[in-house]
Amino acid sequence: MDLSPRQLKDVKLTREAVQSLHRLHVDWLVGRPSGKRAMMENCDFSGLDLSHMNFSDGHFLGCRFTGVEARGTKFAGATLRNANFDRADMTNADFERADLRSSSFQEAKLIGAIMGRSDVRNDSGIEGGSSFRGANLTRANFTEARLKMVDFSGAILEGTNLTNADLRGANFSHAEIIDAIVAGARMVDSDFTGAIIGAGMETKLDMTRMKTPGFEKIDLERLEAVLAEHDRWVHSLGQEGERGDLSGLDLSGMDLSGRNLAVADLSGSKLSETRLEKAWLLATDFRKANMTRASLVRADLRGANLAEAQQRDMDLKDSLIGQIPGINLTTRGLLMAS
């Protein structure tokens, strides 16, 4: 790479250095002779406060912005390829026309952010790829953005504007999509496995051209029959009844409080806002389930497997977690920060 004499490389920035960098860059933006364009490569801004600064048209190749406070910060037209904004607060930040190829915004807050006409595709030859995994994209504007193959798994897209965006092959598994604007968006081969799709959204999304299993909403009569057979199976140590298989079913919003689901298979199921209070969930299989806002208050989760489950805003108050007495089996995959 042909480095400019003014380009900084492999530098850990301090607050004072960022303030100086910002002053020089703003002078450059307005055409003052003293100005210098921000030209950075593999530099570290992690944890700093960049709020309301203007770095439009700057170059930040491979830079780390992990956990930064950058509310209202302007990166319009900036080059930010392979940048890392994981867990950053980018509320109302401006990335209009920015080059964000292979950049990561995992668990970042991008409420009201402007991403219109940005390029967030995966760069060939760079590991990881572009990701908004677990990010809050409420009211973010992605109009005409290039988002092919981007990871939105577990993200919140409430009121998000995706007008005319290229989302072919994007991953929306376990995402929450409510009142999003999708007019003209291209979503062929996008993956909506386990996604929470708000009322009225399914009519706006051409599900026939997307990758998504047809989640079956089980009726109460059938559910009671499955639970009864499972209860017999558990209490007879497998001699009677049948193990409960509720995998891949839509159980969202149901009340399963106090029920016996020990060792049951709920893998890949939709359990968003499901009540499982005081439920027996010993060694229950929740792998890859969507458990957003599920209530597990005082539930017994010892030995349960929650690997790769979406656990955002789960209520675990007074739940039992850990090893099953006398058995070498403990709770797995639980994200306690949920």
C-alpha positions as CSV (number, residue, x, y, z in Angstrom):
1,M,0.0,0.0,0.0
2,D,1.2,3.5,-0.9
3,L,1.2,5.3,2.5
4,S,0.8,9.0,2.6
5,P,3.4,10.9,4.7
6,R,0.6,12.1,6.9
7,Q,-0.9,8.6,7.5
8,L,-0.6,7.1,11.0
9,K,-0.2,3.4,11.4
10,D,-0.5,1.0,14.4
11,V,-1.1,3.8,16.9
12,K,-3.1,3.6,20.1
13,L,-5.0,7.0,20.3
14,T,-5.5,9.0,23.5
15,R,-8.4,11.4,24.1
16,E,-6.0,14.3,23.5
17,A,-4.6,12.8,20.3
18,V,-8.2,12.3,19.0
19,Q,-9.1,15.9,19.7
20,S,-6.0,17.1,17.9
21,L,-6.7,14.8,15.0
22,H,-10.3,16.1,14.8
23,R,-9.3,19.7,14.7
24,L,-6.8,19.1,11.9
25,H,-9.4,17.1,10.0
26,V,-12.1,19.7,10.3
27,D,-9.7,22.3,9.1
28,W,-9.0,20.1,6.1
29,L,-12.7,19.7,5.5
30,V,-13.3,23.5,5.4
31,G,-10.2,24.1,3.3
32,R,-7.9,25.8,5.8
33,P,-4.2,25.6,4.9
34,S,-3.4,24.2,8.3
35,G,-5.7,21.3,7.9
36,K,-4.7,17.6,7.5
37,R,-6.9,14.8,6.4
38,A,-7.3,11.9,8.9
39,M,-5.4,9.0,7.3
40,M,-5.1,6.0,9.6
41,E,-4.3,2.3,9.3
42,N,-4.7,-0.3,12.0
43,C,-5.0,2.4,14.7
44,D,-6.9,1.9,18.0
45,F,-9.6,4.3,19.1
46,S,-11.2,1.7,21.5
47,G,-13.2,3.1,24.5
48,L,-12.7,6.8,23.5
49,D,-15.5,9.4,23.2
50,L,-15.8,10.6,19.6
51,S,-19.3,12.0,20.1
52,H,-20.4,14.7,17.6
53,M,-17.0,14.8,15.9
54,N,-16.8,15.1,12.1
55,F,-14.5,12.6,10.3
56,S,-16.3,12.7,7.0
57,D,-14.1,11.5,4.1
58,G,-11.4,10.3,6.4
59,H,-9.4,7.0,5.9
60,F,-9.5,4.5,8.8
61,L,-8.4,1.2,7.3
62,G,-8.6,-1.7,9.7
63,C,-9.0,0.6,12.7
64,R,-10.6,-0.5,16.0
65,F,-13.4,1.6,17.4
66,T,-14.5,-1.1,19.9
67,G,-16.8,0.3,22.6
68,V,-16.4,3.9,21.6
69,E,-19.0,6.6,22.4
70,A,-19.8,8.1,19.1
71,R,-23.2,9.6,19.3
72,G,-23.9,11.8,16.3
73,T,-20.4,11.3,14.9
74,K,-20.0,11.9,11.2
75,F,-18.2,9.4,9.0
76,A,-20.0,10.3,5.8
77,G,-18.0,9.2,2.8
78,A,-15.2,7.8,5.0
79,T,-13.2,4.7,4.2
80,L,-13.6,2.3,7.1
81,R,-12.8,-1.1,5.5
82,N,-12.3,-3.9,8.0
83,A,-13.0,-1.5,10.9
84,N,-14.4,-2.8,14.2
85,F,-17.2,-1.0,16.0
86,D,-18.3,-3.8,18.2
87,R,-20.3,-2.7,21.3
88,A,-20.0,0.9,20.3
89,D,-22.7,3.5,20.8
90,M,-23.3,5.0,17.4
91,T,-26.7,6.5,18.0
92,N,-27.5,9.0,15.2
93,A,-24.1,8.5,13.7
94,D,-23.8,9.4,10.0
95,F,-22.2,6.8,7.6
96,E,-23.8,8.0,4.4
97,R,-21.8,6.7,1.4
98,A,-19.1,5.2,3.7
99,D,-17.0,2.3,2.6
100,L,-17.6,-0.2,5.4
101,R,-16.7,-3.4,3.6
102,S,-15.9,-6.2,6.1
103,S,-16.6,-4.0,9.1
104,S,-18.1,-5.3,12.3
105,F,-20.8,-3.7,14.4
106,Q,-21.6,-6.6,16.6
107,E,-23.8,-5.6,19.6
108,A,-23.4,-2.0,18.7
109,K,-26.1,0.6,19.2
110,L,-27.0,2.3,15.9
111,I,-30.4,3.8,16.8
112,G,-31.2,6.4,14.2
113,A,-27.9,5.9,12.4
114,I,-27.6,7.0,8.7
115,M,-26.2,4.2,6.6
116,G,-27.7,5.2,3.2
117,R,-25.8,4.2,0.1
118,S,-23.0,2.7,2.3
119,D,-21.1,-0.3,1.1
120,V,-21.0,-3.0,3.8
121,R,-20.4,-6.0,1.6
122,N,-17.8,-8.7,2.6
123,D,-14.4,-7.9,1.2
124,S,-12.7,-10.9,-0.5
125,G,-9.6,-12.2,1.4
126,I,-10.6,-10.7,4.7
127,E,-11.7,-13.0,7.5
128,G,-14.9,-12.4,9.6
129,G,-16.9,-10.4,7.1
130,S,-19.4,-7.6,7.7
131,S,-21.6,-8.1,10.7
132,F,-24.4,-6.4,12.7
133,R,-24.9,-9.5,14.9
134,G,-26.9,-8.5,17.9
135,A,-26.9,-4.8,17.0
136,N,-29.7,-2.4,17.8
137,L,-30.7,-0.9,14.4
138,T,-33.9,0.8,15.5
139,R,-34.9,3.5,13.0
140,A,-31.5,3.2,11.2
141,N,-31.6,4.2,7.6
142,F,-30.0,1.8,5.1
143,T,-31.6,3.2,2.0
144,E,-29.8,1.9,-1.2
145,A,-27.1,0.3,1.0
146,R,-25.0,-2.6,-0.3
147,L,-25.5,-5.3,2.2
148,K,-25.1,-8.6,0.3
149,M,-24.2,-11.5,2.6
150,V,-24.1,-9.3,5.7
151,D,-24.8,-10.9,9.1
152,F,-27.8,-9.4,10.9
153,S,-28.4,-12.4,13.1
154,G,-30.1,-11.5,16.5
155,A,-30.2,-7.8,15.5
156,I,-33.2,-5.5,16.3
157,L,-34.6,-3.9,13.2
158,E,-37.6,-1.8,14.5
159,G,-38.6,0.9,12.1
160,T,-35.4,0.3,10.1
161,N,-35.4,1.7,6.6
162,L,-34.2,-0.9,4.1
163,T,-35.6,0.8,1.0
164,N,-33.9,-0.4,-2.2
165,A,-31.1,-2.1,-0.2
166,D,-29.3,-5.1,-1.6
167,L,-29.7,-7.8,1.0
168,R,-29.3,-10.8,-1.1
169,G,-28.0,-13.7,1.0
170,A,-28.1,-11.7,4.2
171,N,-28.5,-13.6,7.5
172,F,-31.5,-12.4,9.6
173,S,-31.7,-15.5,11.8
174,H,-33.1,-14.7,15.2
175,A,-33.4,-11.1,14.3
176,E,-36.4,-9.0,15.4
177,I,-38.0,-7.2,12.4
178,I,-40.9,-4.8,13.3
179,D,-42.4,-2.1,11.2
180,A,-39.3,-2.1,8.9
181,I,-39.5,-0.4,5.5
182,V,-38.5,-2.9,2.8
183,A,-39.9,-1.3,-0.4
184,G,-37.6,-2.3,-3.3
185,A,-35.2,-4.3,-1.1
186,R,-33.6,-7.3,-2.7
187,M,-33.7,-10.3,-0.3
188,V,-33.3,-13.4,-2.4
189,D,-31.7,-16.2,-0.4
190,S,-31.8,-14.2,2.8
191,D,-32.0,-16.4,5.9
192,F,-34.9,-15.6,8.4
193,T,-34.6,-18.8,10.5
194,G,-36.1,-18.2,13.9
195,A,-36.6,-14.5,13.2
196,I,-39.4,-12.5,15.0
197,I,-41.4,-10.9,12.3
198,G,-43.8,-8.2,13.5
199,A,-47.5,-8.1,12.6
200,G,-48.0,-7.0,8.9
201,M,-44.3,-7.6,8.0
202,E,-44.8,-11.0,6.5
203,T,-47.1,-9.5,3.8
204,K,-44.2,-7.1,2.9
205,L,-41.6,-9.8,2.7
206,D,-41.6,-12.3,-0.2
207,M,-40.9,-15.4,2.0
208,T,-41.1,-17.7,-1.1
209,R,-37.7,-16.4,-2.2
210,M,-36.0,-16.5,1.2
211,K,-34.4,-19.3,3.3
212,T,-36.7,-19.9,6.2
213,P,-38.4,-23.0,7.7
214,G,-42.1,-22.9,7.8
215,F,-42.5,-22.7,11.6
216,E,-45.6,-24.5,12.7
217,K,-47.8,-22.9,15.4
218,I,-48.8,-25.8,17.5
219,D,-52.4,-25.9,18.7
220,L,-53.2,-26.2,22.4
221,E,-54.8,-29.6,22.2
222,R,-51.8,-31.1,20.5
223,L,-49.4,-29.4,22.8
224,E,-51.2,-30.7,25.9
225,A,-51.0,-34.3,24.4
226,V,-47.3,-33.9,23.8
227,L,-46.7,-32.6,27.3
228,A,-48.8,-35.4,28.9
229,E,-46.8,-38.1,27.1
230,H,-43.5,-36.4,28.0
231,D,-44.5,-36.2,31.6
232,R,-45.2,-40.0,31.6
233,W,-41.9,-40.6,29.9
234,V,-39.9,-38.6,32.5
235,H,-41.6,-40.1,35.5
236,S,-41.3,-43.7,34.1
237,L,-37.7,-43.2,33.2
238,G,-38.4,-43.8,29.6
239,Q,-40.5,-46.9,30.1
240,E,-43.8,-45.3,29.2
241,G,-45.0,-42.3,27.1
242,E,-42.7,-40.4,24.7
243,R,-40.0,-37.8,25.0
244,G,-41.4,-34.4,24.1
245,D,-40.2,-33.2,20.7
246,L,-41.1,-29.5,20.2
247,S,-38.1,-28.7,18.0
248,G,-38.6,-26.1,15.3
249,L,-42.1,-25.2,16.5
250,D,-43.5,-21.7,17.1
251,L,-44.3,-21.5,20.9
252,S,-43.9,-17.8,21.1
253,G,-46.1,-16.0,23.6
254,M,-47.4,-19.3,25.2
255,D,-47.6,-19.9,28.9
256,L,-45.7,-23.0,29.8
257,S,-45.2,-22.0,33.4
258,G,-44.7,-24.9,35.9
259,R,-44.6,-27.5,33.1
260,N,-42.3,-30.5,33.0
261,L,-40.0,-30.1,30.0
262,A,-37.0,-31.8,31.5
263,V,-34.9,-33.5,28.8
264,A,-37.4,-32.3,26.1
265,D,-36.2,-31.2,22.7
266,L,-36.9,-27.5,22.0
267,S,-34.0,-26.9,19.7
268,G,-34.6,-24.4,17.0
269,S,-38.0,-23.4,18.4
270,K,-39.4,-19.9,18.7
271,L,-39.8,-19.1,22.4
272,S,-40.0,-15.3,22.2
273,E,-42.0,-13.9,25.1
274,T,-42.9,-17.4,26.2
275,R,-43.5,-17.9,29.9
276,L,-41.5,-20.7,31.4
277,E,-41.7,-19.6,35.0
278,K,-41.1,-22.3,37.6
279,A,-40.8,-24.8,34.7
280,W,-38.8,-28.0,35.0
281,L,-36.1,-27.6,32.4
282,L,-33.4,-29.9,33.6
283,A,-31.2,-31.0,30.6
284,T,-33.7,-29.4,28.2
285,D,-32.3,-28.9,24.7
286,F,-32.7,-25.2,23.7
287,R,-29.9,-25.1,21.1
288,K,-30.5,-22.5,18.4
289,A,-33.9,-21.5,19.9
290,N,-35.1,-17.9,19.9
291,M,-35.7,-17.1,23.5
292,T,-36.0,-13.3,23.2
293,R,-37.8,-11.9,26.3
294,A,-38.7,-15.4,27.5
295,S,-39.5,-15.5,31.2
296,L,-37.6,-18.2,33.1
297,V,-38.2,-16.8,36.6
298,R,-37.6,-19.5,39.2
299,A,-37.2,-22.1,36.4
300,D,-34.9,-25.1,36.9
301,L,-32.3,-24.8,34.1
302,R,-29.7,-27.2,35.6
303,G,-28.0,-29.2,32.8
304,A,-30.0,-27.3,30.1
305,N,-28.2,-26.6,26.8
306,L,-28.7,-23.0,25.4
307,A,-25.8,-23.1,22.9
308,E,-26.4,-20.6,20.1
309,A,-29.8,-19.7,21.4
310,Q,-30.9,-16.0,21.1
311,Q,-31.1,-14.9,24.7
312,R,-31.7,-11.2,24.5
313,D,-33.7,-9.8,27.5
314,M,-34.5,-13.2,29.0
315,D,-35.6,-13.0,32.6
316,L,-33.6,-15.4,34.7
317,K,-34.5,-14.1,38.1
318,D,-34.1,-16.8,40.9
319,S,-33.7,-19.5,38.3
320,L,-31.6,-22.6,39.1
321,I,-28.4,-22.9,37.0
322,G,-25.5,-25.3,37.2
323,Q,-24.9,-29.0,37.6
324,I,-27.6,-31.6,38.1
325,P,-27.0,-33.3,41.5
326,G,-25.3,-36.7,41.1
327,I,-24.9,-36.2,37.3
328,N,-21.9,-34.7,35.5
329,L,-24.1,-32.4,33.4
330,T,-24.3,-28.6,33.9
331,T,-26.0,-25.7,32.2
332,R,-24.3,-24.8,28.9
333,G,-24.4,-21.9,26.5
334,L,-26.0,-19.5,28.9
335,L,-25.1,-15.8,28.4
336,M,-25.5,-14.4,31.9
337,A,-25.5,-10.8,30.6
338,S,-28.9,-11.5,29.0
